[in-house]
Amino acid sequence: MHYKFEKNELYAIHLDKIDPLGKWREHFFINEEEIYMCGNSLGLKSKEASETLDEILEIWKKECVGLWNIKNNKYFNYSNNLAAKMAPLVGAMPEEVAIVGSTTSNIHQAISTLYKPTHSKFKILIDDLNFPTDKYAIDSQVQLKGLDPKDAVKLVKSRDGQFIYEDDIIDAMTDDVALVFLPLVLYSNSQILDINKVTKEAKKRNILIGWDLCHAIGAIPINFESISPDFAVWCTYKYLNGGPGSIAGLYINQRHFDKTPGLSGWFGNKNETQFQLKNQFEHEKNASGWQIGTPSLLSMAPLEGALSIFEKVGIEEIRKKSLKMTDYMMYLTDETLSKYGFTIGNPRESENRGGHVCLIHEEAYRISQVLKDSKVTVDFREPNIIRMAPVALYNSYIDVYKVIQILLDSVKNEKYKNYSNHRGLVT
Ligand SMILES: *Cc1c(COP(=O)(O)O)cnc(C)c1O
């Protein structure tokens, strides 16, 4: 879709007026004196999330250990219950989804289940732009098998230091590769990898394939029914707004249900025999069999409310608005910021970019400090990237307009020069 935007403030106000999702902003706790553009790092709290969190706190107070038995065992089966709400966001069957652990622990779980290196097929293929924890987990899984990551972890390098090219990934799928693990949307620059094509090519070569959906889930539609990868992992605190450290998602394709989980625990046991406390683990033959220990209900409860919003709005509508907002942000960047040294670091085409925009500027760090003092929350990444996510459910077009004006002010009037380049602990 190509929009004809205009540069003036009235036009931003007009865009908000005609926005069919505009009313959802009221469902979130928003400080109107600030502009939050960091939903790709930690999503805002919604009233719905607050309610389901308050509910479990009340139930704990009143019922204590009885909470496992009330409401038709809702909380005992909380992973399944939330998986049913989550499954449409990845286009999977509810049985293929578990709400469990963290992204990192789920990478360990999936890899330890599926990765069975042999003498001739033992490598794990990853890209060199992914979020570091993914590589740390893969390296340690390889080491647990007695292999050296230097031999067994194959890195697809970016040709241009900016993007990953699908053809390079496919070329690297040699006979010695056992498994491929990639991000669907790159956290650094919002690039979407062609999941259909890459998954198909991996299957052709008898290579297992898993996807990290952290920067994709809740921002772009995903359809695993047709893609049918082997596994996927994702966090729920970014675009899904599940709260800080909310429990993550794990997808295990049904063709693997018979495999024994790499990391087993009593919450992965069949419901019927779990409380018989037998010595022999009998795992549930669906994704919930990949749970390990007692679920962290307090970190799952806000997700219930947060997901109810996605059920009502629908991911297609969210994606439509997100694309329009990022288009608008790029338009304003081209029109007003490009002459002051800003370049756009994300792919421009709609089908190739996720929910955030990346601006590159050699003074990005000091500019991000100006933004901070102007009460704008963005995400700075070394060495020169400012990431901004105008989130469809709660950001407005006027938010986008104002951020661009503040960026303009910081470079045009050289405000960033009042700041030091010294980095803090969390950037
Ligand atoms: C956010 C993110 C993570 C986070 O992992 P946690 O285990 O939740 O800390 C991992 N990988 C990618 C690609 C991410 O974007």
The ligand as a Tripos MOL2 file, in Angstrom:
@<TRIPOS>MOLECULE
LIG
   15    15     1     0     0
SMALL
NO_CHARGES

@<TRIPOS>ATOM
      1 C1         13.9180  -10.2540   23.2680 C.3       1 LIG1
      2 C2         14.6610  -11.3810   22.6660 C.ar      1 LIG1
      3 C3         15.1180  -12.4550   23.4480 C.ar      1 LIG1
      4 C4         14.9000  -12.4340   24.9320 C.3       1 LIG1
      5 O1         15.1650  -13.6300   25.5530 O.3       1 LIG1
      6 P1         14.7590  -13.8260   27.0980 P.3       1 LIG1
      7 O2         15.0480  -15.2270   27.3680 O.co2     1 LIG1
      8 O3         13.3210  -13.4310   27.2300 O.co2     1 LIG1
      9 O4         15.5920  -12.8850   27.8880 O.co2     1 LIG1
     10 C5         15.7600  -13.4990   22.8180 C.ar      1 LIG1
     11 N1         15.9730  -13.4840   21.4860 N.ar      1 LIG1
     12 C6         15.5420  -12.4580   20.7030 C.ar      1 LIG1
     13 C7         15.7810  -12.4850   19.2330 C.3       1 LIG1
     14 C8         14.8900  -11.3740   21.2670 C.ar      1 LIG1
     15 O5         14.4750  -10.3600   20.5150 O.3       1 LIG1
@<TRIPOS>BOND
     1     1     2 1
     2     2     3 ar
     3     2    14 ar
     4     3     4 1
     5     3    10 ar
     6     4     5 1
     7     5     6 1
     8     6     7 2
     9     6     8 1
    10     6     9 1
    11    10    11 ar
    12    11    12 ar
    13    12    13 1
    14    12    14 ar
    15    14    15 1
@<TRIPOS>SUBSTRUCTURE
     1 LIG1         1 GROUP 0 **** ****
